Amino acid sequence: MTGGADEAAGYRYGRRSEMARDASRVEAFSDAVIAIVLTLMAVELLQFAPQNPTGPDLAGALFHEWPSYLAYVITFAIVGQVWLTHHNMWRYVVRVDQLLLVLNLLLLLFVAAIPFAANLLSDNLRGPVGDQRLTAALYVGTVLGEALFFNLSWWWARRRNLLHPDLDPRLARAVARRFLLGPLLYLVAFAVVFVDPVLSLVAYLLLVGLYLVRGPGDLPPSKERAPAGR
């Protein structure tokens, strides 16, 4: 009994006394948030109920809503690219600490705001030039925010040795360089808004296409296994 009391009296709060955990819950929570964002985005941008859905003006009414459709396609591509990047990045994270959890939450904060920014942009895409540029700035601020927190999350995971111990340091640096490219490209796309807001949206779509090209840290291509006995 005395030994147990001594152990209790000798307990100190400190890093070595705390339990660590893996990244499984972070990935599951992040996947759920991104799935909800995609659903809300579809509800917000594809809500369309013409007064006479079977009339001859249906084609014209649908064409009139093209800003919403364009914003939906581009924003779905951006959020999809966020999910792919998040999925690939967290394959290498084997442990989490408090700050990495906070950085991931801040990343999701910006991801969750993307449907709002996209809806605002689609509503003002044919409005005054000042409104177009303001909503475009809010849009780029949202996607730029998530890109910055991707960079911070990877930087912190490398700094605190939260990545898999077998990860090649050269690959970790290559992934970091690729992440840095995202904010720079988003700023370039934002600059295009001063030329043409619609062209700026198309630039975002092209940038997402660049990220679909396999780069450092992405899943390797699958290899077919030869049948047994061959």
C-alpha positions as CSV (number, residue, x, y, z in Angstrom):
1,M,0.0,0.0,0.0
2,T,2.8,2.4,0.8
3,G,4.5,1.7,-2.5
4,G,1.3,2.7,-4.4
5,A,0.9,5.9,-2.4
6,D,4.6,6.8,-3.1
7,E,4.0,6.2,-6.8
8,A,0.9,8.4,-6.8
9,A,2.7,11.1,-4.9
10,G,5.6,11.0,-7.3
11,Y,3.5,11.4,-10.4
12,R,4.3,14.5,-12.4
13,Y,2.5,16.1,-15.3
14,G,4.8,15.9,-18.3
15,R,5.1,14.8,-21.9
16,R,6.6,11.5,-20.9
17,S,3.6,10.7,-18.7
18,E,1.0,11.3,-21.4
19,M,-0.4,8.7,-23.8
20,A,0.2,9.1,-27.5
21,R,-2.2,8.0,-30.2
22,D,-2.1,7.2,-33.9
23,A,-3.8,9.2,-36.7
24,S,-6.8,6.9,-37.4
25,R,-9.4,9.1,-35.7
26,V,-8.0,12.2,-37.4
27,E,-8.4,10.6,-40.8
28,A,-11.9,9.4,-40.1
29,F,-13.1,12.7,-38.8
30,S,-11.5,14.6,-41.7
31,D,-13.1,12.3,-44.3
32,A,-16.5,12.9,-42.6
33,V,-16.1,16.6,-42.8
34,I,-15.1,16.6,-46.4
35,A,-18.0,14.3,-47.3
36,I,-20.4,16.7,-45.6
37,V,-18.8,19.7,-47.4
38,L,-19.3,18.0,-50.8
39,T,-22.9,17.3,-50.0
40,L,-23.7,20.8,-48.8
41,M,-21.9,22.2,-51.9
42,A,-24.2,20.2,-54.2
43,V,-27.3,21.4,-52.3
44,E,-26.2,25.0,-52.4
45,L,-25.0,25.2,-56.0
46,L,-27.4,22.9,-57.7
47,Q,-30.7,24.0,-56.2
48,F,-32.7,24.9,-59.3
49,A,-36.4,24.9,-59.6
50,P,-37.7,26.8,-62.7
51,Q,-41.3,27.9,-62.5
52,N,-42.3,25.9,-65.5
53,P,-40.0,22.9,-65.5
54,T,-41.7,21.3,-68.6
55,G,-42.1,24.5,-70.7
56,P,-40.1,25.6,-73.7
57,D,-38.0,27.9,-71.7
58,L,-36.3,25.1,-69.7
59,A,-33.2,25.1,-71.8
60,G,-32.9,28.9,-71.4
61,A,-33.5,28.7,-67.7
62,L,-30.8,26.0,-67.3
63,F,-28.4,28.0,-69.4
64,H,-29.0,31.0,-67.2
65,E,-27.7,29.1,-64.2
66,W,-24.3,28.3,-65.8
67,P,-22.4,30.3,-63.1
68,S,-23.7,27.8,-60.5
69,Y,-22.8,24.8,-62.6
70,L,-19.3,26.2,-63.3
71,A,-18.7,27.0,-59.6
72,Y,-19.9,23.5,-58.7
73,V,-17.6,21.7,-61.1
74,I,-14.5,23.7,-60.1
75,T,-15.2,23.7,-56.4
76,F,-15.9,19.9,-56.4
77,A,-12.6,19.5,-58.2
78,I,-10.8,21.6,-55.5
79,V,-12.4,19.8,-52.6
80,G,-11.7,16.5,-54.3
81,Q,-8.1,17.5,-54.7
82,V,-8.0,18.4,-51.0
83,W,-9.3,15.0,-50.1
84,L,-6.7,13.3,-52.3
85,T,-3.9,15.3,-50.8
86,H,-5.1,14.8,-47.3
87,H,-5.4,11.0,-47.9
88,N,-1.9,10.8,-49.4
89,M,-0.3,13.0,-46.7
90,W,-1.8,11.1,-43.7
91,R,-0.5,7.8,-45.0
92,Y,2.9,8.9,-43.6
93,V,1.7,10.3,-40.3
94,V,1.9,7.6,-37.6
95,R,1.4,9.7,-34.5
96,V,-0.4,13.0,-33.7
97,D,0.1,15.6,-31.0
98,Q,-2.1,18.5,-29.9
99,L,-0.8,21.1,-32.3
100,L,-1.1,18.8,-35.3
101,L,-4.7,18.2,-34.3
102,V,-5.3,22.0,-34.1
103,L,-3.6,22.6,-37.5
104,N,-5.8,19.9,-39.1
105,L,-8.9,21.5,-37.6
106,L,-7.9,24.9,-39.0
107,L,-7.4,23.2,-42.4
108,L,-11.0,21.8,-42.2
109,L,-12.3,25.2,-41.1
110,F,-11.3,26.6,-44.5
111,V,-12.5,23.5,-46.3
112,A,-15.9,23.8,-44.7
113,A,-16.1,27.4,-45.8
114,I,-15.6,26.5,-49.5
115,P,-19.3,25.9,-50.3
116,F,-20.2,29.4,-48.9
117,A,-17.5,31.1,-50.9
118,A,-18.4,29.1,-54.1
119,N,-22.1,30.0,-53.7
120,L,-21.2,33.7,-53.2
121,L,-19.0,33.6,-56.2
122,S,-21.6,32.0,-58.5
123,D,-24.2,34.6,-57.4
124,N,-22.0,37.5,-58.2
125,L,-20.2,36.2,-61.3
126,R,-22.4,38.4,-63.5
127,G,-22.6,41.3,-61.2
128,P,-20.6,44.6,-61.0
129,V,-16.9,44.2,-61.5
130,G,-16.2,45.3,-57.8
131,D,-18.5,42.5,-56.5
132,Q,-16.8,40.0,-58.8
133,R,-13.4,40.8,-57.5
134,L,-14.5,40.9,-53.9
135,T,-16.1,37.4,-54.1
136,A,-13.1,36.1,-56.1
137,A,-10.9,37.4,-53.3
138,L,-13.0,35.6,-50.7
139,Y,-12.8,32.5,-52.8
140,V,-9.1,32.5,-53.1
141,G,-8.7,33.3,-49.5
142,T,-10.6,30.2,-48.6
143,V,-8.6,27.8,-50.9
144,L,-5.4,29.6,-50.0
145,G,-6.1,29.1,-46.3
146,E,-6.5,25.3,-46.6
147,A,-3.3,25.2,-48.8
148,L,-1.3,27.1,-46.1
149,F,-2.5,24.7,-43.3
150,F,-1.5,21.7,-45.4
151,N,2.0,23.2,-45.5
152,L,2.0,23.9,-41.8
153,S,0.7,20.4,-40.9
154,W,3.4,18.7,-43.0
155,W,6.1,21.0,-41.6
156,W,5.1,20.3,-38.0
157,A,4.8,16.6,-38.5
158,R,8.3,16.5,-39.9
159,R,9.6,18.8,-37.2
160,R,8.1,16.7,-34.3
161,N,9.0,13.3,-35.8
162,L,5.4,12.3,-36.2
163,L,6.0,10.7,-39.6
164,H,6.8,7.1,-40.3
165,P,10.4,6.4,-39.3
166,D,11.1,4.6,-42.6
167,L,10.0,7.6,-44.7
168,D,12.9,8.7,-46.8
169,P,13.9,12.3,-45.8
170,R,14.4,13.2,-49.5
171,L,10.8,12.2,-50.2
172,A,9.6,14.2,-47.2
173,R,11.4,17.3,-48.6
174,A,10.0,16.7,-52.1
175,V,6.4,16.6,-50.6
176,A,7.1,19.8,-48.7
177,R,8.2,21.5,-52.0
178,R,5.1,20.3,-53.8
179,F,2.9,21.6,-51.0
180,L,4.6,25.0,-51.2
181,L,3.6,25.2,-54.9
182,G,-0.1,25.2,-54.1
183,P,-0.4,28.6,-52.4
184,L,1.7,30.2,-55.2
185,L,-0.5,28.7,-57.9
186,Y,-3.6,29.9,-56.2
187,L,-2.3,33.4,-56.0
188,V,-1.6,33.3,-59.8
189,A,-5.1,32.2,-60.4
190,F,-6.4,35.0,-58.2
191,A,-4.3,37.5,-60.3
192,V,-6.2,36.4,-63.4
193,V,-9.5,37.7,-61.8
194,F,-8.4,41.2,-62.7
195,V,-8.4,40.1,-66.3
196,D,-11.6,38.0,-66.4
197,P,-13.4,36.4,-63.3
198,V,-14.6,33.4,-65.4
199,L,-11.1,32.8,-66.7
200,S,-9.9,32.9,-63.1
201,L,-12.2,30.0,-62.3
202,V,-11.0,28.1,-65.3
203,A,-7.4,28.7,-64.0
204,Y,-8.4,27.0,-60.7
205,L,-9.6,24.0,-62.6
206,L,-6.4,23.8,-64.6
207,L,-4.4,23.9,-61.3
208,V,-6.4,21.1,-59.9
209,G,-5.5,19.1,-63.1
210,L,-1.9,19.7,-62.4
211,Y,-2.2,18.1,-59.0
212,L,-3.9,15.0,-60.5
213,V,-0.6,14.3,-62.2
214,R,1.2,11.9,-59.9
215,G,3.9,13.6,-57.8
216,P,6.0,13.0,-54.7
217,G,3.9,11.5,-51.9
218,D,1.1,10.2,-54.1
219,L,-0.1,6.6,-54.2
220,P,2.1,4.5,-56.5
221,P,0.4,2.9,-59.5
222,S,-1.1,-0.5,-58.8
223,K,0.9,-3.5,-60.0
224,E,-0.8,-6.6,-61.4
225,R,0.3,-9.8,-59.7
226,A,1.0,-12.8,-61.8
227,P,-1.2,-15.8,-61.3
228,A,0.2,-18.4,-58.9
229,G,2.3,-21.0,-60.7
230,R,3.6,-18.6,-63.4
